Amino acid sequence: MVVEHYAGATRNLGLWASEEKIFTRVFKQENVLIDLGTGTGRIPIGLCELGFHRVLGIDFEPKMIAEARRMAKILEYSVHFRTMDVRRLEFEDDLFEGAIFGFNGLMQIPGREDRRLALIEIFRVIGPGAYFVFTTHDRDQNKYREFWAHEKQLWRNGRQKTELLEYGDRCESTDFGNLFIHIPSCEEVREDLKAVGFLIEADVMRSAIANESREVREFSDECRFWIARKPIQSDRKK
């Protein structure tokens, strides 16, 4: 059921308007790119339709990868997919010319230490000067401040849900099973990126980039885009 949900987005939504704007501005069609947490291949297939033909999608879940391969084969797109854990990427250093982690996927990794491991691996496999684009939810949004104020009080009193590891975690029952996601503050994301060595080029809310379709807004809540870059030698001299 989860696989079909994501496959539906691959078939019917494709790239969000905001994603298309950012990807085509940050990456070149000839770049060798990796899409992390690719699911059923929505982003690589969407990029292929824009003329990007050197994109590899990886995901931890074999069933997602199987569906991504099936869809690419039906469409006769030259898009490749592999099952892999982003915390232990099976690639040599500096191999890719850009990386993407869409649909808040980085924050579906439980535990800040493991999220940093993922960032370390992403940093390792992209070359100097390469961009890393990803999205997160935003704990600092006004509409959620009351919820998080209440949640903080629960943690202070030790009454948070037992399955949660850290403040900012959420675990909810959905039609597709239990959904875990970490909702970070901007400060937390900046700290993690800088700790790994990334330079932060920009961060901006999706709604400020594009007026997404109703279908996209129903599929995914508002989120924040982050654009980070692996330093080149001249950056280190500044």
Backbone as CSV, one residue per row, in Angstrom:
resi,resn,N_x,N_y,N_z,CA_x,CA_y,CA_z,C_x,C_y,C_z
1,MET,0.825,-1.205,0.000,0.000,0.000,0.000,0.862,1.259,0.000
2,VAL,1.944,1.248,0.785,2.855,2.396,0.813,3.524,2.565,-0.545
3,VAL,3.957,1.449,-1.132,4.619,1.499,-2.435,3.680,2.086,-3.479
4,GLU,2.425,1.670,-3.470,1.457,2.180,-4.437,1.203,3.671,-4.236
5,HIS,1.199,4.110,-2.982,1.012,5.534,-2.688,2.112,6.365,-3.340
6,TYR,3.359,5.924,-3.185,4.475,6.658,-3.777,4.508,6.484,-5.291
7,ALA,4.134,5.303,-5.762,4.094,5.082,-7.207,3.066,6.003,-7.866
8,GLY,1.954,6.242,-7.174,0.949,7.157,-7.695,1.505,8.560,-7.863
9,ALA,2.340,8.986,-6.902,2.961,10.314,-6.996,3.965,10.358,-8.154
10,THR,4.662,9.264,-8.380,5.609,9.208,-9.494,4.878,9.314,-10.823
11,ARG,3.744,8.612,-10.929,2.977,8.628,-12.177,2.270,9.954,-12.406
12,ASN,1.654,10.481,-11.349,0.701,11.579,-11.523,1.220,12.965,-11.166
13,LEU,2.214,13.047,-10.282,2.716,14.354,-9.849,4.019,14.739,-10.521
14,GLY,4.940,13.803,-10.582,6.258,14.134,-11.101,6.957,15.134,-10.204
15,LEU,7.836,15.925,-10.772,8.535,16.934,-9.995,7.578,18.037,-9.569
16,TRP,7.748,18.533,-8.351,7.018,19.723,-7.928,7.560,20.912,-8.724
17,ALA,6.754,21.949,-8.844,7.206,23.163,-9.532,8.429,23.750,-8.839
18,SER,8.434,23.725,-7.516,9.565,24.254,-6.745,10.825,23.423,-6.984
19,GLU,10.676,22.099,-7.030,11.829,21.234,-7.287,12.419,21.512,-8.666
20,GLU,11.540,21.622,-9.661,12.029,21.869,-11.016,12.821,23.179,-11.084
21,LYS,12.311,24.212,-10.434,13.014,25.501,-10.438,14.394,25.390,-9.808
22,ILE,14.460,24.733,-8.663,15.735,24.640,-7.955,16.709,23.703,-8.661
23,PHE,16.249,22.523,-9.050,17.151,21.552,-9.671,17.754,22.087,-10.972
24,THR,16.930,22.740,-11.797,17.443,23.235,-13.073,18.361,24.442,-12.895
25,ARG,18.266,25.117,-11.771,19.151,26.237,-11.503,20.471,25.768,-10.886
26,VAL,20.406,24.757,-10.030,21.587,24.311,-9.278,22.418,23.282,-10.048
27,PHE,21.739,22.389,-10.784,22.433,21.299,-11.464,22.435,21.496,-12.982
28,LYS,23.421,20.898,-13.637,23.496,20.875,-15.094,23.042,19.506,-15.588
29,GLN,22.485,19.478,-16.789,21.945,18.222,-17.323,22.996,17.130,-17.417
30,GLU,24.246,17.519,-17.625,25.300,16.518,-17.769,25.865,16.041,-16.429
31,ASN,25.434,16.636,-15.327,25.935,16.239,-14.007,25.559,14.801,-13.659
32,VAL,26.470,14.124,-12.971,26.188,12.805,-12.401,25.589,13.051,-11.016
33,LEU,24.315,12.681,-10.844,23.586,13.002,-9.623,23.139,11.738,-8.904
34,ILE,22.984,11.852,-7.593,22.402,10.774,-6.794,21.176,11.297,-6.071
35,ASP,20.086,10.546,-6.171,18.850,10.881,-5.466,18.683,9.887,-4.328
36,LEU,18.753,10.397,-3.108,18.724,9.554,-1.908,17.295,9.425,-1.405
37,GLY,16.931,8.247,-0.886,15.556,8.027,-0.459,14.610,8.196,-1.624
38,THR,14.962,7.595,-2.744,14.264,7.847,-4.009,12.843,7.314,-4.057
39,GLY,12.499,6.380,-3.153,11.151,5.802,-3.194,10.934,5.057,-4.492
40,THR,9.880,5.407,-5.209,9.597,4.752,-6.492,10.133,5.558,-7.669
41,GLY,11.083,6.443,-7.399,11.794,7.106,-8.477,11.174,8.388,-9.002
42,ARG,10.334,9.022,-8.194,9.655,10.231,-8.672,10.645,11.293,-9.162
43,ILE,11.676,11.568,-8.387,12.613,12.628,-8.757,13.521,12.222,-9.921
44,PRO,14.175,11.041,-9.906,14.999,10.676,-11.064,14.217,10.598,-12.374
45,ILE,13.007,10.058,-12.316,12.199,9.973,-13.532,11.792,11.374,-13.993
46,GLY,11.436,12.236,-13.040,11.108,13.614,-13.393,12.297,14.339,-13.990
47,LEU,13.496,14.124,-13.440,14.701,14.749,-13.980,15.021,14.218,-15.375
48,CYS,14.800,12.934,-15.576,15.029,12.340,-16.892,14.169,13.037,-17.946
49,GLU,12.936,13.354,-17.579,12.034,14.028,-18.509,12.484,15.458,-18.809
50,LEU,13.364,16.010,-17.970,13.910,17.346,-18.202,15.257,17.311,-18.921
51,GLY,15.707,16.108,-19.257,16.972,15.993,-19.979,18.164,15.589,-19.138
52,PHE,17.938,15.268,-17.857,19.009,14.762,-16.991,19.055,13.238,-17.147
53,HIS,20.152,12.715,-17.659,20.223,11.283,-17.951,21.329,10.569,-17.186
54,ARG,21.861,11.229,-16.159,22.939,10.597,-15.381,22.571,10.673,-13.892
55,VAL,21.404,10.109,-13.582,20.869,10.165,-12.222,20.698,8.745,-11.692
56,LEU,21.227,8.511,-10.499,21.063,7.221,-9.823,20.175,7.421,-8.606
57,GLY,19.141,6.593,-8.469,18.279,6.651,-7.300,18.568,5.500,-6.355
58,ILE,18.660,5.805,-5.047,18.850,4.733,-4.069,17.774,4.835,-2.989
59,ASP,17.441,3.690,-2.427,16.474,3.652,-1.333,16.768,2.434,-0.471
60,PHE,16.424,2.545,0.801,16.655,1.470,1.770,15.700,0.302,1.556
61,GLU,14.525,0.577,0.963,13.460,-0.425,0.846,13.483,-1.103,-0.526
62,PRO,13.764,-2.408,-0.576,13.841,-3.120,-1.865,12.552,-3.050,-2.687
63,LYS,11.397,-3.048,-2.030,10.135,-3.008,-2.781,9.964,-1.681,-3.512
64,MET,10.443,-0.598,-2.908,10.392,0.699,-3.571,11.275,0.684,-4.821
65,ILE,12.477,0.147,-4.680,13.415,0.097,-5.795,12.864,-0.787,-6.918
66,ALA,12.246,-1.896,-6.560,11.663,-2.773,-7.580,10.594,-2.041,-8.386
67,GLU,9.768,-1.253,-7.705,8.724,-0.506,-8.399,9.327,0.608,-9.250
68,ALA,10.357,1.275,-8.742,11.030,2.322,-9.514,11.608,1.746,-10.806
69,ARG,12.238,0.595,-10.711,12.800,-0.043,-11.900,11.702,-0.429,-12.882
70,ARG,10.593,-0.935,-12.354,9.480,-1.336,-13.218,8.937,-0.143,-13.996
71,MET,8.761,0.982,-13.311,8.210,2.159,-13.956,9.174,2.730,-14.986
72,ALA,10.465,2.752,-14.664,11.455,3.250,-15.614,11.496,2.373,-16.869
73,LYS,11.342,1.076,-16.675,11.350,0.157,-17.812,10.138,0.386,-18.711
74,ILE,8.976,0.568,-18.092,7.756,0.826,-18.879,7.909,2.096,-19.706
75,LEU,8.498,3.124,-19.087,8.679,4.414,-19.760,9.875,4.426,-20.715
76,GLU,10.672,3.353,-20.654,11.885,3.240,-21.474,12.850,4.384,-21.179
77,TYR,12.977,4.697,-19.876,13.901,5.727,-19.426,15.174,5.073,-18.926
78,SER,16.301,5.650,-19.257,17.591,5.132,-18.801,17.905,5.714,-17.427
79,VAL,17.171,5.222,-16.421,17.376,5.654,-15.040,17.726,4.419,-14.220
80,HIS,18.738,4.513,-13.392,19.208,3.357,-12.639,18.890,3.519,-11.154
81,PHE,18.644,2.380,-10.511,18.258,2.375,-9.104,18.995,1.255,-8.379
82,ARG,19.326,1.532,-7.095,19.966,0.522,-6.262,19.402,0.583,-4.847
83,THR,19.338,-0.584,-4.212,18.953,-0.655,-2.798,20.198,-0.401,-1.952
84,MET,20.100,0.594,-1.049,21.283,0.971,-0.278,20.878,1.808,0.923
85,ASP,21.663,1.731,1.963,21.483,2.527,3.173,22.307,3.801,3.036
86,VAL,21.658,4.949,3.134,22.356,6.224,2.949,23.429,6.445,4.013
87,ARG,23.329,5.756,5.140,24.344,5.893,6.183,25.612,5.113,5.863
88,ARG,25.522,4.232,4.865,26.683,3.413,4.459,26.669,3.299,2.930
89,LEU,26.991,4.378,2.260,26.947,4.403,0.804,28.119,3.615,0.208
90,GLU,27.807,2.787,-0.767,28.796,1.891,-1.367,29.430,2.531,-2.602
91,PHE,29.948,3.738,-2.418,30.560,4.470,-3.521,31.901,5.048,-3.074
92,GLU,32.746,5.312,-4.059,34.031,5.942,-3.757,33.838,7.429,-3.468
93,ASP,34.844,8.042,-2.913,34.796,9.465,-2.581,34.665,10.320,-3.841
94,ASP,33.967,11.451,-3.708,33.899,12.490,-4.746,33.334,11.980,-6.082
95,LEU,32.477,10.986,-6.042,31.996,10.366,-7.283,30.909,11.187,-7.980
96,PHE,30.011,11.783,-7.199,28.843,12.449,-7.779,29.038,13.962,-7.850
97,GLU,28.342,14.564,-8.811,28.431,16.013,-9.022,27.244,16.757,-8.410
98,GLY,26.452,16.054,-7.642,25.338,16.660,-6.932,24.507,15.579,-6.260
99,ALA,23.794,15.976,-5.214,22.966,15.030,-4.464,21.642,15.687,-4.096
100,ILE,20.610,14.854,-4.043,19.259,15.299,-3.699,18.698,14.342,-2.653
101,PHE,17.999,14.892,-1.668,17.272,14.061,-0.701,15.894,14.714,-0.565
102,GLY,14.962,14.286,-1.401,13.663,14.942,-1.492,12.645,14.471,-0.476
103,PHE,11.511,15.160,-0.472,10.324,14.792,0.305,10.633,14.542,1.776
104,ASN,11.498,15.386,2.348,11.828,15.347,3.778,12.415,13.999,4.215
105,GLY,13.007,13.290,3.259,13.478,11.935,3.532,14.577,11.844,4.570
106,LEU,15.459,12.835,4.616,16.535,12.809,5.604,15.969,12.748,7.014
107,MET,14.848,13.416,7.230,14.254,13.480,8.563,13.402,12.252,8.905
108,GLN,13.361,11.288,8.015,12.706,10.020,8.333,13.705,9.006,8.895
109,ILE,14.946,9.447,9.071,15.965,8.618,9.732,15.913,8.922,11.224
110,PRO,15.567,7.951,12.061,15.493,8.212,13.505,16.879,8.449,14.108
111,GLY,16.968,9.453,14.972,18.195,9.690,15.714,19.117,10.680,15.030
112,ARG,19.470,11.738,15.745,20.332,12.771,15.164,21.693,12.224,14.776
113,GLU,22.209,11.304,15.547,23.512,10.716,15.226,23.473,10.010,13.884
114,ASP,22.404,9.264,13.612,22.280,8.562,12.331,22.027,9.540,11.187
115,ARG,21.300,10.620,11.442,21.113,11.626,10.393,22.449,12.273,10.043
116,ARG,23.281,12.485,11.052,24.612,13.045,10.773,25.476,12.041,10.007
117,LEU,25.338,10.766,10.313,26.067,9.753,9.555,25.687,9.822,8.079
118,ALA,24.381,10.011,7.818,23.923,10.146,6.439,24.550,11.374,5.783
119,LEU,24.569,12.481,6.500,25.168,13.701,5.957,26.667,13.521,5.685
120,ILE,27.352,12.827,6.581,28.785,12.563,6.401,29.015,11.768,5.112
121,GLU,28.173,10.761,4.889,28.306,9.934,3.690,27.993,10.726,2.422
122,ILE,26.965,11.557,2.482,26.626,12.388,1.317,27.777,13.331,1.002
123,PHE,28.312,13.944,2.034,29.450,14.849,1.868,30.632,14.113,1.234
124,ARG,30.844,12.882,1.659,31.988,12.099,1.173,31.873,11.782,-0.313
125,VAL,30.661,11.399,-0.775,30.541,10.876,-2.142,30.318,11.957,-3.201
126,ILE,30.099,13.215,-2.799,30.003,14.273,-3.800,31.338,15.017,-3.878
127,GLY,31.615,15.538,-5.050,32.899,16.187,-5.268,32.937,17.614,-4.750
128,PRO,34.130,18.181,-4.611,34.267,19.573,-4.187,33.476,20.516,-5.097
129,GLY,32.734,21.411,-4.486,31.911,22.346,-5.236,30.531,21.832,-5.575
130,ALA,30.268,20.551,-5.316,28.975,19.962,-5.651,27.895,20.407,-4.669
131,TYR,26.667,20.492,-5.169,25.537,20.922,-4.354,24.754,19.734,-3.808
132,PHE,24.204,19.942,-2.624,23.306,18.986,-1.992,22.009,19.727,-1.679
133,VAL,20.905,19.268,-2.274,19.595,19.895,-2.087,18.681,18.926,-1.356
134,PHE,18.039,19.395,-0.288,17.114,18.541,0.443,16.018,19.395,1.076
135,THR,15.004,18.740,1.589,13.902,19.452,2.240,13.674,18.908,3.641
136,THR,13.125,19.781,4.486,12.707,19.388,5.835,11.409,20.122,6.151
137,HIS,10.679,19.608,7.134,9.635,20.417,7.745,10.320,21.457,8.629
138,ASP,9.546,22.384,9.144,10.131,23.503,9.886,9.406,23.691,11.214
139,ARG,10.116,23.350,12.302,9.516,23.438,13.634,9.254,24.884,14.055
140,ASP,9.889,25.829,13.372,9.763,27.231,13.760,8.549,27.932,13.142
141,GLN,7.801,27.216,12.298,6.637,27.843,11.679,5.615,28.260,12.732
142,ASN,5.034,29.442,12.554,4.085,29.985,13.525,2.916,29.049,13.798
143,LYS,2.392,28.400,12.764,1.195,27.575,12.912,1.410,26.371,13.817
144,TYR,2.674,25.988,14.055,2.952,24.815,14.878,3.556,25.158,16.241
145,ARG,3.735,26.423,16.528,4.435,26.799,17.763,3.696,26.339,19.016
146,GLU,2.385,26.415,19.001,1.617,25.979,20.172,1.786,24.483,20.401
147,PHE,1.757,23.721,19.312,1.947,22.273,19.428,3.314,21.964,20.035
148,TRP,4.371,22.630,19.532,5.714,22.303,20.001,5.975,22.827,21.402
149,ALA,5.303,23.883,21.790,5.412,24.360,23.169,4.835,23.312,24.114
150,HIS,3.705,22.729,23.716,3.083,21.668,24.515,3.984,20.430,24.540
151,GLU,4.540,20.093,23.383,5.407,18.918,23.284,6.650,19.089,24.162
152,LYS,7.212,20.277,24.168,8.399,20.536,24.990,8.102,20.324,26.471
153,GLN,6.916,20.719,26.887,6.525,20.537,28.279,6.400,19.050,28.615
154,LEU,5.875,18.266,27.681,5.783,16.820,27.885,7.166,16.215,28.081
155,TRP,8.135,16.628,27.250,9.492,16.094,27.362,10.128,16.497,28.685
156,ARG,9.887,17.721,29.110,10.440,18.172,30.388,9.919,17.352,31.548
157,ASN,8.679,16.916,31.414,8.052,16.135,32.487,8.192,14.634,32.281
158,GLY,8.895,14.223,31.230,9.100,12.797,30.964,7.840,12.080,30.529
159,ARG,6.913,12.795,29.904,5.640,12.193,29.509,5.494,12.100,27.987
160,GLN,6.604,12.204,27.269,6.549,12.067,25.817,6.268,10.621,25.423
161,LYS,5.892,10.405,24.173,5.644,9.048,23.699,6.922,8.223,23.813
162,THR,6.783,7.011,24.280,7.956,6.178,24.566,8.731,5.808,23.301
163,GLU,8.064,5.811,22.130,8.763,5.420,20.904,9.591,6.556,20.305
164,LEU,9.510,7.741,20.889,10.247,8.888,20.377,11.630,8.968,21.016
165,LEU,12.654,9.240,20.196,14.031,9.281,20.678,14.451,10.665,21.139
166,GLU,13.984,11.705,20.425,14.467,13.058,20.656,13.319,14.057,20.529
167,TYR,13.482,15.177,21.199,12.519,16.254,21.029,12.525,16.690,19.558
168,GLY,11.356,16.788,18.967,11.227,17.068,17.540,10.729,15.868,16.763
169,ASP,10.818,14.680,17.385,10.318,13.458,16.738,8.797,13.427,16.766
170,ARG,8.222,12.856,15.717,6.786,12.569,15.689,6.583,11.182,15.103
171,CYS,5.653,10.450,15.655,5.305,9.126,15.149,3.791,9.028,15.153
172,GLU,3.210,8.883,13.968,1.761,8.889,13.852,1.278,7.668,13.087
173,SER,0.094,7.210,13.438,-0.540,6.119,12.719,-1.258,6.685,11.498
174,THR,-0.967,6.129,10.316,-1.603,6.574,9.081,-2.215,5.381,8.362
175,ASP,-2.859,5.655,7.240,-3.426,4.574,6.424,-2.342,3.659,5.879
176,PHE,-1.101,4.122,5.921,0.016,3.358,5.363,0.910,2.773,6.451
177,GLY,0.412,2.773,7.692,1.192,2.268,8.815,1.739,3.407,9.650
178,ASN,2.599,3.083,10.609,3.179,4.105,11.467,4.198,4.936,10.689
179,LEU,4.079,6.243,10.789,4.973,7.158,10.091,5.833,7.887,11.100
180,PHE,7.166,7.737,10.956,8.098,8.480,11.796,8.679,9.629,10.998
181,ILE,8.785,10.779,11.623,9.506,11.896,11.018,10.013,12.811,12.119
182,HIS,11.200,13.350,11.902,11.758,14.326,12.831,11.506,15.709,12.263
183,ILE,10.971,16.598,13.075,10.710,17.977,12.666,11.800,18.853,13.292
184,PRO,12.768,19.310,12.506,13.890,20.043,13.087,13.626,21.542,13.153
185,SER,14.398,22.213,13.979,14.472,23.665,13.921,15.519,24.025,12.873
186,CYS,15.468,25.245,12.372,16.479,25.691,11.406,17.875,25.655,12.028
187,GLU,17.964,26.026,13.299,19.251,26.034,13.992,19.868,24.636,14.011
188,GLU,19.028,23.635,14.256,19.510,22.252,14.303,20.073,21.817,12.952
189,VAL,19.367,22.129,11.878,19.830,21.746,10.546,21.142,22.452,10.221
190,ARG,21.218,23.722,10.524,22.456,24.468,10.260,23.630,23.883,11.041
191,GLU,23.398,23.536,12.294,24.456,22.941,13.112,24.971,21.644,12.494
192,ASP,24.052,20.791,12.048,24.446,19.501,11.487,25.196,19.663,10.171
193,LEU,24.725,20.551,9.308,25.407,20.778,8.034,26.817,21.313,8.258
194,LYS,26.941,22.280,9.151,28.257,22.883,9.414,29.195,21.898,10.098
195,ALA,28.648,21.041,10.976,29.474,20.056,11.671,30.102,19.071,10.692
196,VAL,29.377,18.754,9.641,29.871,17.816,8.628,30.864,18.491,7.689
197,GLY,30.706,19.805,7.477,31.619,20.530,6.599,30.953,21.249,5.447
198,PHE,29.629,21.130,5.326,28.911,21.787,4.246,28.885,23.307,4.432
199,LEU,28.886,24.019,3.325,28.577,25.438,3.304,27.094,25.583,2.976
200,ILE,26.382,26.423,3.687,24.949,26.613,3.449,24.777,27.786,2.493
201,GLU,24.281,27.477,1.314,24.092,28.501,0.293,22.750,29.217,0.436
202,ALA,21.709,28.478,0.791,20.375,29.086,0.895,19.428,28.144,1.617
203,ASP,18.398,28.719,2.231,17.264,27.948,2.716,16.014,28.803,2.520
204,VAL,14.956,28.196,2.016,13.758,28.956,1.662,12.540,28.038,1.690
205,MET,11.412,28.583,2.118,10.180,27.799,2.159,9.680,27.518,0.739
206,ARG,9.086,26.368,0.573,8.591,25.963,-0.751,7.618,26.976,-1.332
207,SER,6.731,27.501,-0.498,5.713,28.433,-0.969,6.302,29.729,-1.510
208,ALA,7.530,30.042,-1.114,8.191,31.239,-1.613,8.837,31.002,-2.974
209,ILE,8.957,29.739,-3.358,9.583,29.394,-4.632,8.557,29.236,-5.735
210,ALA,7.428,28.587,-5.406,6.425,28.307,-6.429,5.052,28.128,-5.797
211,ASN,4.041,28.413,-6.562,2.661,28.147,-6.161,2.316,26.732,-6.624
212,GLU,2.474,25.779,-5.735,2.291,24.387,-6.115,0.820,24.070,-6.412
213,SER,0.615,23.056,-7.199,-0.740,22.611,-7.529,-1.441,22.062,-6.290
214,ARG,-2.742,21.988,-6.355,-3.521,21.438,-5.243,-3.085,20.003,-4.968
215,GLU,-2.806,19.235,-6.015,-2.421,17.837,-5.848,-1.105,17.708,-5.081
216,VAL,-0.155,18.578,-5.385,1.131,18.547,-4.669,0.935,18.949,-3.220
217,ARG,0.126,19.975,-2.987,-0.106,20.436,-1.611,-0.843,19.393,-0.782
218,GLU,-1.683,18.602,-1.427,-2.368,17.523,-0.709,-1.412,16.363,-0.426
219,PHE,-0.455,16.163,-1.317,0.504,15.069,-1.151,1.557,15.400,-0.099
220,SER,1.956,16.671,-0.042,3.049,17.063,0.841,2.785,18.421,1.470
221,ASP,2.970,18.495,2.790,2.827,19.765,3.499,3.925,20.744,3.086
222,GLU,3.751,21.987,3.517,4.777,23.006,3.331,6.104,22.509,3.901
223,CYS,7.182,22.847,3.235,8.500,22.411,3.701,9.534,23.469,3.345
224,ARG,10.730,23.267,3.874,11.830,24.197,3.628,12.890,23.517,2.764
225,PHE,13.283,24.186,1.688,14.388,23.709,0.866,15.703,24.198,1.451
226,TRP,16.680,23.314,1.457,18.046,23.645,1.864,18.973,23.385,0.692
227,ILE,19.856,24.349,0.411,20.864,24.178,-0.634,22.230,24.330,0.031
228,ALA,22.967,23.227,0.077,24.295,23.214,0.696,25.332,22.843,-0.361
229,ARG,26.571,23.139,-0.071,27.638,22.889,-1.042,28.887,22.361,-0.334
230,LYS,29.536,21.393,-0.971,30.816,20.906,-0.467,31.892,21.913,-0.863
231,PRO,32.697,22.360,0.072,33.683,23.412,-0.224,34.708,22.976,-1.256
232,ILE,35.239,23.957,-1.967,36.391,23.753,-2.826,37.608,24.351,-2.116
233,GLN,38.769,24.172,-2.689,39.997,24.597,-2.010,39.985,26.088,-1.658
234,SER,39.493,26.907,-2.570,39.493,28.361,-2.321,38.578,28.749,-1.180
235,ASP,37.517,27.965,-0.951,36.616,28.243,0.181,37.365,28.094,1.498
236,ARG,38.229,27.115,1.559,38.933,26.815,2.812,39.963,27.898,3.159
237,LYS,40.357,28.683,2.164,41.346,29.737,2.397,40.718,31.031,2.898
238,LYS,39.385,31.114,2.790,38.707,32.354,3.183,38.646,32.498,4.686
